[in-house]
């Protein structure tokens, strides 16, 4: 018996954004590596790239996720 079943069809109401085709799909039509989701609504999936950009910006500016530069030059200054 397989541990994971290949899911060929999505559940009704699951929406995905395909990164390869740049389109919204109901149910997973494309491989998982090429999509964001699932989203609860079509509108959420349509804004997947904006949501990702906002979250990336939050992460990049969050001081908790960045170590302070503690590198000290050696005796030669390199």
N, C-alpha and C positions, 0 to 999 in steps of 0.2 A: 504494500500500500504506500503510495506516495505521500510525503509529508506536506507538500504544497500542491494544490491543484491549480492548473493554469486557468485563469479567469478570462474567458473570452468575451463576455458581455458584462456591461456595468449594470448597476442597480438603477431602476428608474429614478430620475431626479439627481443623479450624480453627474456633475459637469467637470470637464477637464479643459485645460488650455494646451494645445499641441505646439511645442516649441519649433518643431520641424516645419509644419505647414502653416503656423501662425494663425490658427483658427480654434474656435470653441467646438468641443465635441460632447455629446451626451453619451456617457459611458466611455470606457477606455477603448478607443479605436487604434491608437498608436502605442508602441512599446512604452513602458514606464520611464525609461531613460529619456524619452522625448516629450514628457508632459509634466504639467503642474496640476495638482488637484488630489482628491476630489474637492469640488466646491459645492455648496448647497444650492446655488442659483446660477443661472446663465450669466447674469450681470457680474457676479463675483468672478467667474471664470474669464469674462471679457476684460476685466481689470487686473488680471494676474500679473502682468509685467509691471504695472504701476505699483501694485502691492509689493512685489519683490524688490523693486527699486527703493521704495520707502523703508522696507525692513533692512536692506543692505546699508542704507544711509544711517539708520539708527544704530546698527551694529558697528559701523565704521567710526561713529562719533561717541560710542559708549566707552567711558574710561575703564569700566570693569573688565572689558575684553582685551585691553591692550596693556602689556607690561611696560613699565617705565624703562627707559633706555639706561641700563645699568652697566653697559659696556664701558670699560675704562681703557684708555690707551696704555700700551706697554711702555717700557722705558724708552724705546726708540720713537714713540709717538705714533705708532701705527695701530 
